[in-house]
Amino acid sequence: MATLMRVPEVAAGATEVVLSEWLVDEGGDVQSGAPIVVVETEKAIVEVEAEASGTVLRRLVESGTTVEVGSPLALVGASEEAGDTDSLLAELGVTQSGGKDLEPAQQASEETPAETDPESGAPVAEEPARERIFATPLSRRLLAEAGIDLEEVSGTGPNGRITKRDAVQACRERETSTSTTEPADQPAAQPARAASTPGPSYSEVEHTRLRRAVAARLTTSKHSVPHFYVRRVVRIDALLELRAQLNDVSAQRISVNDLVVRAVATAHQEVPEANVVWTDDAMRQYDSVDVGVAIASERGLVTPVLRGVQNSTPSAIARRVRELVDQANKGKLQQRDLEGGTISVTNLGMYGVDEFSAIINPPQSAILAVGAGKPQPVVADGAVEVATLMNLVLSVDHRAIDGALAARWMTALASVIEQPLRLLA
């Protein structure tokens, strides 16, 4: 029996994806659980697995197409059913053009009898039926809030359905037209001297899906997560010496950031109360230490998560980070690479930044901002000497971690950075 494969919700909150690549041709066989198609979300590339074994009788979406979650992707069935896929699609409620869902108005097979005048018996002239407009719930809400009628918007989704993107574009056009329209009760504007003066020239680069996703996520975090900050200056001379010794014998080049990531895991082990995530119902405490690493990839900012860092050697961390950087640049990160973790590490020290504060990547509880290590005068045993100092700023979710706990954690982190041999224990 042929079945219809639909776009799954490959990421929490995702409403649409871009179909990047088909992995199985029409007429090809696929096993249940095997990858059949690759789709792209705002942040990752995801392989979608087949829900049933069989033959791909028809692919319903072309590569490069934006598809809503729940829309039909492919018709999968027995090879002997390949002869009449149109009938199979009709039975499953799918049109023959492009694999779009039939709406109830399209599925009606009988016409409603025309109304007649009760006195004369003559047919009553009916008003032209208003064509049904299909729109996603989110787009309906956005348009309603903006006071825009659905009839004013052209949908680009399946069967002309109005999507979130269409609604956002319509709202922007309405705002632009409103701001440029002069009120009728205002006197005509006098010629402005600036009108003859050319304004500053500029160019616009359209936002990528990734940048929109990052902007929305961080805006939500800053507005909804109560941030507070803990600062600490650490001496890293011993850490730099250990790094040089490790790089002399390691096949994988180890960076200061790799050692900081390992130090974060050690601090979480020493202060396990900080290895938590806030939820509405309970505090969720983890046994494993999973750490996100902020990567400024060629495609944009991403924060993939390293698993089980407490059991990883510095060289293993360095190797995994390099793999994630390569995957991020190629757009090959999987959704699972971006999920989980309780803390992230972000480093601008390589750009000469002394200190900065970062925004927490929800649902994580903290993010450590690492500045540049620089030689500075310090007082040791009553004498002035030169040491390499590095500024650390921990951004904390106050719902999950209070000030005293954050201070204890920073003390544990500073201790292990200044006594780095503990990273090898």
N, C-alpha and C positions, 0 to 999 in steps of 0.2 A: 504494500500500500504506500503510495507516494505521500511524502510529508513536506510541509513548508518550513524552511529554515528562516528564522527571523533574526534581526540584529539584537544581540543581548545587551544588557546594561553592563558594559565592560568596565566602567568606573563609576564610583558613587556619585550620583547627581548628574551624570552625563545624559544629555537629551539627544545628541546627534554625534555621529562619527563620520570620518572620511574613509571610504573604501580605498585602501592603498594598492592592494595586490591580491589577485586570485592565485591560490596555490594548487587548485585542481581545475582542469579544463572541463568543459561540457563533454559528457560522455565518459569522464574518468570516474574511477571507483574511489570511495572514501570510507574509512573505518570510523566507527563511533569513538569520539575522543581525540581523533587526529586533526591537526590544523587544516582548515579548508580555505580560510581567507585571512588577510591581514588588514586591520583597520587602524586608524589614527585618531586618538583623542587629543585634547589640548596639550597633553604633556608626554604622551608615550605612544609607542607602536605596540599593538596587541594582536596576537594570533588568536583567532576565533576557532574553536573546535567544533567539529560536526556532532550533532546530537544523535544521529542515527547512522548506521552503516548502509551503503547502497551506492547507486550511480547518480552523479550530478546530471539530472535530466535537462535542467535549464538554469543558467545564471541570470538573475533578474536585475542586477545592478552592475553598471560598468565601473571600471577602475577610475578613481579620481572624483567619484560622485559623493556628495554629502548626503547621508542617509540618517533619518530619525531612528532612534531606538524603538524597536518593535516592528519596523518595516520589513517586508519580505526580502530575503537575500537570494535564496536559491530553492529550487524544487529538487528533492532527493527521493529516489525510489528504486524500484527494480529495473534492470536494463531493458526488459521486454515492454516497459511502459513508455519508452522513449518515443513511440510513434505518434502519440496524440497528447502532447503536453498542454495544448490549449484547453482541451476538455478537462484535464486534471486541474489546471489552474482555476478554471471556472467553478469547478466543484468545491475548491478550497476558498472561493470568494476573492480571487485575484484576477484583475483585468489582464488582457493579453498584451497590453502595451506597457512594457517597462516594469511589470511586477508591482503595481500599486494596488492598495486595498480598495475593493469596492465598498462604497459607503451605502448605508441602508437605502438612500434615495435612488441609487443606481440599481439596487437589487430588486426593486419592486417590479413584479411581472404583470400586475393587473392595474387598470386605470380606475379611479374613483368615478362613479356615474355623475354626469353633469347635473347640477341643481336646476329645477324648473320652477316657474312662477305658479303658485297654487291656484290662481284664478284663471289665467289664460293657458296654462300648460306649456307656455313657450320657454325655451331654455333661458336661464338667467345668465347674462354676460358676466363672466368671472374676471376678476382682476388678474393680470399676468402673475403667475406664481413666482415668488421671489426665489431666485436660485440660492440653494444652500451653500453657505460658505464654511469651509473647514479650516480650523485653526487649532493649534496646540493650546492647552490650558494656560501655560505661561504667557504665550503671546496674547491671548484674550485678556488676561489680567493687565499686562503692560499697556495695551491699547485702551482698555477701559479707564485706567488711571490717567492716561493722557487725553481722554475725551475724543478718541479717534474711532470712527465707525469701521467695522470690518470691511465694508464695501469700498473703502478708500484705499485699501492695501492690496497689493498684488502678491500672492503667495508663490514661493519658489520651491516648496516642499512637494511631497508625493501628492498627485491629483490637485495641484495648485494649493495645497494646504499652507496656511500662513504659519511660519516658524518664528522662533524667538528672534532670529537674525532679521527677518522681515519687519517684525514689530519694532525692534530697536532702530532700524533704519527709518521707519515711518515717524517715530518719535523725534528723531534728530531732524528730519525734514520739517516737521511741524515747528520745532523750536527755532529753526533757522528762519522760516517764513514769518513767524511771530515777531522775532527780534528785528527783522528788516522791514516790517510793515509799519508805517507811521500811523498813529491813531488819528481818526477822522476829526476829532474835536480839537486837535492841536493846530496851531497856525503853521503855515508852510515854512519849512526851515529855510533860513537865509543861507545863501551860498557861503560855505565854510572855506576859510583860507587853506585849511589842510586838504581840502578836496583836490586842489591842484598840485599838492605836494605828494609825490609818489611815496607810498608806504614802504616799510622794510620788505625786502624780498625773502621768500622762504619756500621750502619744498616740504611735502608731506609724504611720509612713509606709512602705509597702511599697517595697522596692528596685526601681528601674527596671532594665530590661535593660542600659542604658548604664552605670549605677552599678555593677552587678555585674561587668560586663566591665572597667571601669576598676580596680575593687578587685582583681580577680584578676590583671590585667596588672601593676599596680604592686607587688603583693605578691610575685609571681614575680620581678620585677626586683630588688627590694630583697634578696631571699633568694639569688638566683643570680648577680647581677652585683656584682663587687667594686668598690664606689664609693670614690672619694676626691675631695677638694674643694680647689679653688684659689680664693682670694679676692683681689680687687683693687678699689681705689678709684680712680675716674677723674674728671677734671674735665670738665664738660660745658657750660661757658659758650659755647664756640665752636660746639658742636653745637646749642645752643638758638638761637643767633643765626642759624645757617644754616637751621634749621627755620623761623624766622620769615620769613626772606627767601624761602624756597621757597613757603611758604603765601601770600605776597603775590601770587605769579604762577601758582600751581598751581590747577587746577580741583578737584583732589582734596586734601582736608585731610590733611596728613602728620603723624604722631605721632612722639614720641621713639622709641617701640618700632619703628616702621617703619625709622627710621634705624639702630637697633641691629641689626635683622635684616640690613640691607644691610652693616653693618660686620662682622657675623659671616661673611658670604660673602667679604668682602675678606680677613679673617684666614685663612680656609680656603685662599684662593688663595696667600697668602704662606707659609702653613705647610701644604702639601698632605698631609703625612704624617698630619695630624689628620682629614682627610676620609675616614675609614675606618670599616668595620664588621667586628667580629669574627665569624668563623664557625668551626665545629669543624675545618674542613679548611684554611682559609687566611685571610689578612687581605684583605679586599675594599676596594680603594681606588677612589674615584670621580673622574671628571673634572668632572662638573657638581656645583655646590653646591646641594643641595636642603635647605631648612630648615623644620622644623616650627614652628608657632606655636600655643601653648596658648591655647585659647578657652574661657572660662567661659560657655557658651551657656545658653539657657533650658532646655535638655534635659539639661545636664550637661557635664562636661569632655571636650573633644575636642582633638586636635592634628593638624589638617590640614597638609599639606606644600606649601610653595611650591617650584616647580621652577625651576632655572636662575637662582637669585637673583643670581649674579655678573654676569648680563647685564641685570638689571632696574634701572630708575631708581627713586628713592624714591617718586615718584608712582605708578608701576606697582605697586610693592609695596603701597602704601597701598590702592590700588583693589582688588587681589586679596584682601587681608586682609579688607576690608569685604564683599566678595562671599562669602567663606568664613564670616564671622560670620553673615550673613543666611541662608545655606544651613544652617548649624548650628542656628540658632534655629528654622528651619522643618523640621528633620529631613531635609533634602534632600542632605546630603553623600553623595557616592559612595564606595564602598570604595577606589577608586584614589586619592581625595583624602587618605586616611589612611595610605597605605603609602609606604615609602621614606624617604629622608633619613638623614643621619648625625648631626644635632644638632637640638635644639629650643631655642626661646626662650620663657621664661615670665616674665611681668611682674606684680608686685603693687605696683609703685610708685604706681599711681593710687589705691591704698587706703591710702597713707601708710606702707607697710611699708619699713623701712630695709634689711633684709637677710634672706635666707632661703636654704635649700638645697633643691633639687628632686630628685625621683627620676627617673632616666633612663627614657626611653620605649623599650623594646627593640624592634627590635634595634639602635637607634641607640647611639652611643658616648658621647654627652655631652648635657648640657642646661645652658643658661645662665639663671640666675635673676637678674632685674633688680630692684633696689630703687628707692626714690624718690630723686629728685635734690633736695638741700636745701642752702641757703646755709650755709657753715661757714668758720671762720677757717683760713687756710693761710699758710705761710711761703713767700714767693717773693722771691728775690734778697735775702735777709736781712731782709725786711720782712713784717709781718703784713698780710694783706688778706683780703677775703671772696671766696669762690669757691663755685660750685655743684658739689657732689660727689655722685657716685652709686656705690653699692656693687654689685659684680658677684660672683656665686659660680658657678663652673663645676663641675658634678658630672661625673666622668669614670669611664668603664669602664677599670679598670687593665689588663685583658687586652689592650685595643686601643691604649691611649695611656698612656705612663708619665709620671712626674712632670715630668721635664725638658721633654718635648714639650708637655705641658699648660701649663707656665710660658712657653715660647716663644710658644705660641698666644695666651695671655692678654696677653703683651707686645705682640703684633701687633694684637690687638683694642683695647687701650688706646691705642695709637699712632694708629690710624685714627679713634677716637672723639674724641681730643683734637686731631686735625688733620682735621676732617670734610670739607674740600674734596676729599680723596682719594676720597670716596664718589661724586663726580661725574666722576672721571677716566675 
